[in-house]
Amino acid sequence: MNLVPFKLLTIVATDAIEHRITKDLKSLGAKGYTRSEVEGEGIHGKHFSDWEGRNIKIETLVKEEVAIQIMEKLSSDYFGKYSIICFLSTVEVLRPERFA
């Protein structure tokens, strides 16, 4: 078995900016992503109604240099304006050709 290190970039944001984020991911080199609706509580508390928007989690497996480019884009274009966080993990994958 040949495991290859990749970066798992996880983004949690309001669904209002989902299309913009996924467009940015693809333009910066991500081959795909997984999206799911999530709930939780952070420094701003919980959302108590749908009119506030839903939270989504977007995950993508990329090489480190692509992850850094995406995180820089998120930081410069979204962090000051929207409810969004991102974090990076090192993972090992099979079939790396599907992600690079």
C-alpha positions, 0 to 999 in steps of 0.5 A, a space after each residue: 500500500 502506497 500512502 501519499 501525504 496531502 493536505 486536508 483543507 476544511 472551511 466552515 462558512 455561511 452558505 451565502 458564499 458557498 458558490 464563490 468559495 467553490 469557484 475559488 477552490 477550483 480556480 486555484 487548483 483543487 480538483 474537487 471538494 465535499 460539502 455538507 451542512 453543519 451546526 455548531 457554536 463558536 465565539 458568536 454563539 449559535 444561529 437560531 433561525 434560517 434567515 441568518 443562513 446555514 453553515 456549511 463545511 467544505 473539505 478539499 484534498 490538495 498539495 501544500 502549495 495549493 492549500 496555502 494559496 487557497 488560505 491566502 485567498 480566503 484570508 484576503 477576500 473573506 475573513 473581514 467580511 463573512 463568518 468563515 474559518 479554515 484549518 489545515 490537516 496533514 493526511 495520507 491518501 491512496 490514489 493520489 492521482 485523483 487529487 493532484 
